[in-house]
Amino acid sequence: MIRCTILISFCLLLVCGCEDTGPQNNVPPCIDEAITQNPPACFEPGTVDEYFFQNEKVNVFNFGICCCDYASPVLSSTCDTLGQLDGVGGNHFIQGEDFNHAIFLRQVWP
């Protein structure tokens, strides 16, 4: 009986201790697929952040610290590329508007 209790406890700890590194709920399917196919991580973990910008939710793929100075793609909820942030040129404009006006909503990944 004691062995059974220990085994059940171990299994519960194992299941409860798992970390879900997938996107959070309510992520457009194409964004979920883009994260799954090519997670934005290099030497330091990257992130995917959701913002409200130009009257829609957009997702910014931050690649972390990579080889050179990678730009961060900004994708609409339908996965249209709206532009690139930062990079070698230090761009902060998407479709003619300063991205500093964007409102951070949440981190989607990891």
C-alpha positions in Angstrom: 0.0 0.0 0.0 2.8 2.4 0.8 4.5 1.7 -2.5 1.3 2.4 -4.4 0.9 5.8 -2.5 4.5 6.7 -3.3 4.0 5.8 -7.0 0.8 7.8 -7.3 2.5 10.8 -5.6 5.5 10.6 -7.9 3.2 10.5 -11.0 1.2 13.5 -9.7 4.4 15.5 -9.2 5.7 14.5 -12.6 2.5 15.6 -14.3 2.1 18.8 -12.3 5.7 19.8 -12.8 5.6 19.8 -16.6 6.1 23.2 -18.2 4.0 24.2 -21.2 6.1 26.2 -23.6 3.5 26.5 -26.3 1.6 29.7 -27.0 -1.1 30.9 -24.7 -4.8 30.6 -25.4 -6.6 32.7 -28.0 -3.7 32.9 -30.4 -4.6 33.0 -34.1 -3.9 29.6 -35.7 -1.3 31.0 -38.1 0.7 32.6 -35.2 0.6 29.3 -33.3 1.8 27.6 -36.4 4.6 30.1 -37.0 5.8 29.7 -33.4 5.7 25.9 -33.7 7.5 25.7 -37.0 10.2 28.2 -36.2 10.5 29.2 -32.5 12.1 32.6 -32.2 15.1 31.7 -30.0 18.8 32.0 -30.5 21.5 32.2 -27.8 19.1 33.8 -25.4 15.4 32.8 -25.4 13.3 34.9 -27.7 9.7 35.9 -27.2 6.5 36.5 -29.1 4.6 39.5 -27.7 1.1 40.7 -28.5 0.4 44.4 -28.9 -2.6 46.6 -29.9 -1.4 48.7 -32.8 -3.2 50.6 -35.6 -6.6 49.3 -34.3 -5.7 45.6 -34.4 -3.8 43.0 -32.4 -0.3 42.3 -33.8 2.5 39.9 -32.8 6.2 40.8 -32.5 8.7 37.9 -32.9 11.7 38.9 -30.8 14.6 36.5 -31.7 16.7 37.2 -28.6 20.5 37.6 -29.0 21.3 36.2 -32.4 24.3 36.2 -34.7 24.0 39.7 -36.0 21.3 42.3 -35.4 18.2 40.5 -36.5 15.0 42.6 -37.0 11.8 41.6 -35.2 9.0 40.8 -37.6 5.6 42.3 -36.8 2.7 40.1 -38.0 -1.0 40.8 -38.1 -3.5 38.3 -36.6 -3.8 36.9 -40.2 0.0 36.5 -40.4 0.6 39.3 -42.9 4.0 40.9 -42.3 3.4 44.5 -41.4 7.1 45.4 -41.1 10.3 44.8 -39.1 11.4 46.5 -35.9 15.0 47.3 -34.8 17.6 45.4 -36.7 20.7 47.0 -38.1 18.9 50.2 -39.0 17.1 50.5 -35.6 13.7 50.9 -37.3 10.8 51.8 -35.0 8.2 52.5 -37.7 5.5 50.1 -39.0 3.4 51.3 -41.8 4.5 54.9 -41.2 3.6 55.0 -37.5 6.0 54.9 -34.6 5.7 51.5 -32.8 6.2 53.2 -29.5 2.5 54.0 -29.7 1.7 50.3 -29.5 0.0 49.0 -26.3 1.6 45.9 -24.9 -1.1 43.3 -24.2 0.8 40.1 -23.2 3.6 37.7 -23.9 2.3 34.9 -26.0 5.4 32.7 -26.1 7.2 31.1 -24.2 
